[in-house]
Amino acid sequence: MLKNFIKIVLILMAGSIGIVAEEGFYLKINLSNREFSKDSNSQTYIVKIENGKFDYKFRYGGFPDNRKEEKSRDLGPEELSKVIKYIRERKINIPVTEVISTKANGPSIKVNLSLFMKLDGEEMETKISGNYSIFRGDGKIKGKIIKNKGYVDSVMSLIRSLKRDKVKRKK
């Protein structure tokens, strides 16, 4: 009897901890990718999650055509839990600051990521700006490439998953 009572209390405590994290959760992402080449283009993603509501704005400019996309929907408690779990697993909840020069001697992709999050009552901010990649056929690349490409990739993966209505977790 006592064992069952303890199990029930532990289950309720675990559930309430998740609910507290979800209730105070806030996320704002502004991610821009710009390609500098003969057919230059740019993509800008603006994502916001507040009070369980997901807002998504996308803008593409350049070759072959410009386009915009907007989406808004409510996230259920289970999906919001998956988002928070994904953020923790991929360490997106750890603040990162990396701002480097975008000088490059060839075609390049430049990234600018600004992320603000409130989770578990704590606020954190990330700023990453610089060359994501530089392309040269002769391999004589001059310019710095950001060190936190994995962080940017994880944020981009989260954005795509939210847009598709599916957040995948690490297995």
Phi and psi in degrees as a GROMACS rama.xvg file:
@    title "Ramachandran Plot"
@    xaxis  label "Phi"
@    yaxis  label "Psi"
@TYPE xy
-65.5999  -37.7994  LEU-2
-61.6376  -43.5272  LYS-3
-63.7846  -40.2935  ASN-4
-62.2918  -44.1511  PHE-5
-62.9053  -42.3585  ILE-6
-59.7088  -45.0439  LYS-7
-63.4462  -43.8243  ILE-8
-62.9352  -43.5969  VAL-9
-63.4756  -40.7587  LEU-10
-63.4585  -44.8837  ILE-11
-63.7337  -39.7441  LEU-12
-65.5036  -43.6107  MET-13
-62.4287  -42.3741  ALA-14
-64.8865  -40.5801  GLY-15
-71.2091  -32.0247  SER-16
-63.871  -42.3721  ILE-17
-63.3908  -40.5187  GLY-18
-64.9121  -41.5631  ILE-19
-61.7718  -43.9767  VAL-20
-61.6712  -41.046  ALA-21
-70.8223  -37.6484  GLU-22
-64.639  -38.1184  GLU-23
-95.7859  9.28137  GLY-24
-77.0674  132.955  PHE-25
-142.828  137.745  TYR-26
-142.481  132.484  LEU-27
-134.571  122.923  LYS-28
-124.464  134.105  ILE-29
-128.843  111.357  ASN-30
-126.242  124.313  LEU-31
-122.802  134.505  SER-32
-119.274  130.052  ASN-33
-129.201  127.1  ARG-34
-98.7446  129.662  GLU-35
-110.642  104.121  PHE-36
-160.575  -167.897  SER-37
-60.9951  -36.0652  LYS-38
-114.046  55.4267  ASP-39
-50.9612  147.086  SER-40
-154.997  169.176  ASN-41
-146.191  149.984  SER-42
-129.166  133.466  GLN-43
-125.611  128.784  THR-44
-117.159  129.982  TYR-45
-124.398  119.786  ILE-46
-126.639  138.472  VAL-47
-141.298  133.622  LYS-48
-124.083  119.649  ILE-49
-147.191  131.206  GLU-50
52.2435  38.7828  ASN-51
76.2211  8.18256  GLY-52
-106.918  131.92  LYS-53
-104.846  123.864  PHE-54
-119.048  134.379  ASP-55
-133.928  130.873  TYR-56
-132.106  136.913  LYS-57
-133.825  138.951  PHE-58
-137.342  129.749  ARG-59
-117.441  133.695  TYR-60
-133.608  136.159  GLY-61
129.241  -158.34  GLY-62
-74.0315  136.294  PHE-63
-89.2031  -17.3314  PRO-64
-159.651  158.384  ASP-65
-88.3986  150.109  ASN-66
-157.148  158.083  ARG-67
-132.23  154.104  LYS-68
-148.563  139.54  GLU-69
-135.294  146.464  GLU-70
-150.743  142.817  LYS-71
-146.004  137.911  SER-72
-162.152  163.557  ARG-73
-90.0046  138.977  ASP-74
-97.4916  129.428  LEU-75
-73.276  166.133  GLY-76
-57.6042  -38.3975  PRO-77
-67.716  -42.9673  GLU-78
-68.1506  -39.4332  GLU-79
-62.798  -38.7276  LEU-80
-62.0178  -39.9065  SER-81
-65.8822  -39.0692  LYS-82
-60.8261  -48.124  VAL-83
-64.4993  -40.301  ILE-84
-63.8767  -42.995  LYS-85
-60.091  -45.2952  TYR-86
-59.4565  -42.6831  ILE-87
-69.5878  -43.9031  ARG-88
-62.0917  -39.9611  GLU-89
-89.7958  2.60834  ARG-90
60.0689  33.0148  LYS-91
-73.1231  -18.0121  ILE-92
-81.4794  5.19091  ASN-93
-99.9738  124.125  ILE-94
-67.8736  139.806  PRO-95
-132.992  136.783  VAL-96
-128.367  119.607  THR-97
-148.755  109.45  GLU-98
-127.4  113.473  VAL-99
-126.886  166.996  ILE-100
-62.4507  146.425  SER-101
-105.417  17.3927  THR-102
-67.2322  136.424  LYS-103
-150.728  151.26  ALA-104
-103.116  30.6844  ASN-105
-173.078  -178.705  GLY-106
-55.6215  141.999  PRO-107
-150.437  161.988  SER-108
-115.525  124.294  ILE-109
-108.69  141.383  LYS-110
-123.32  145.675  VAL-111
-138.217  111.161  ASN-112
-118.377  126.995  LEU-113
-126.14  122.724  SER-114
-134.225  131.507  LEU-115
-127.121  133.675  PHE-116
-140.672  144.11  MET-117
-122.46  120.142  LYS-118
-147.229  133.65  LEU-119
56.5911  34.4833  ASP-120
77.2118  2.7384  GLY-121
-113.301  142.997  GLU-122
-103.022  143.302  GLU-123
-143.665  153.27  MET-124
-136.582  140.836  GLU-125
-125.412  139.512  THR-126
-137.056  119.819  LYS-127
-130.007  127.786  ILE-128
-148.343  131.922  SER-129
157.302  -167.652  GLY-130
-77.0252  125.731  ASN-131
-81.902  -37.8474  TYR-132
-159.05  155.476  SER-133
-130.196  134.092  ILE-134
-113.338  128.984  PHE-135
-148.728  131.036  ARG-136
-65.5755  -31.5257  GLY-137
-86.8069  -4.57759  ASP-138
77.5837  2.37803  GLY-139
-90.6224  67.153  LYS-140
-79.1847  132.93  ILE-141
-124.809  126.739  LYS-142
135.108  157.098  GLY-143
-94.4376  145.408  LYS-144
-113.352  140.738  ILE-145
-59.4136  149.064  ILE-146
-87.7115  -19.6675  LYS-147
-101.188  43.5877  ASN-148
-62.4034  -36.9268  LYS-149
-62.4967  -38.6118  GLY-150
-63.6078  -47.3519  TYR-151
-61.0488  -42.9861  VAL-152
-61.7128  -40.9629  ASP-153
-64.7418  -40.4881  SER-154
-65.2619  -43.0987  VAL-155
-62.9173  -39.9864  MET-156
-62.9932  -40.9664  SER-157
-61.8423  -44.9946  LEU-158
-59.2601  -47.9162  ILE-159
-62.9884  -40.932  ARG-160
-63.7091  -43.1503  SER-161
-64.2545  -39.5166  LEU-162
-63.4592  -38.6221  LYS-163
-81.4873  -2.04913  ARG-164
71.2523  22.4352  ASP-165
-138.866  121.497  LYS-166
-108.699  118.805  VAL-167
-94.4346  145.647  LYS-168
-108.122  157.472  ARG-169
-63.7456  143.712  LYS-170
